[in-house]
Amino acid sequence: MHDTIEQRLRGALAVDHLDIVLDGNRCSIAIASDDFEGLNPVRRQQLVYQHIGDFISSGEIHAVTINAMTAAQWLERDS
């Protein structure tokens, strides 16, 4: 499932950074993409959910945490 999620997100968004952690049926995604520029946090999460929604509806993923930011925000977080 990890590889499928990664392929879907990289295929749909201009991904600068991507971390996916699966722990049972829980998923944590940290993603940086300039596609998120100008979007509010809810819209950013919706873009990610679009590509993993079938895992959620099937029950394969029960809980999802998404940290979606632009590439600039990703670089700033370590400053």
Secondary structure, 3 states (H helix, E strand, C coil): CHHHHHHHHHHHCCEEEEEEEEECCEEEEEEEEHHHCCCCHHHHHHHHHHHHHHHHHHCCCCEEEEEEECHHHHHHCCC
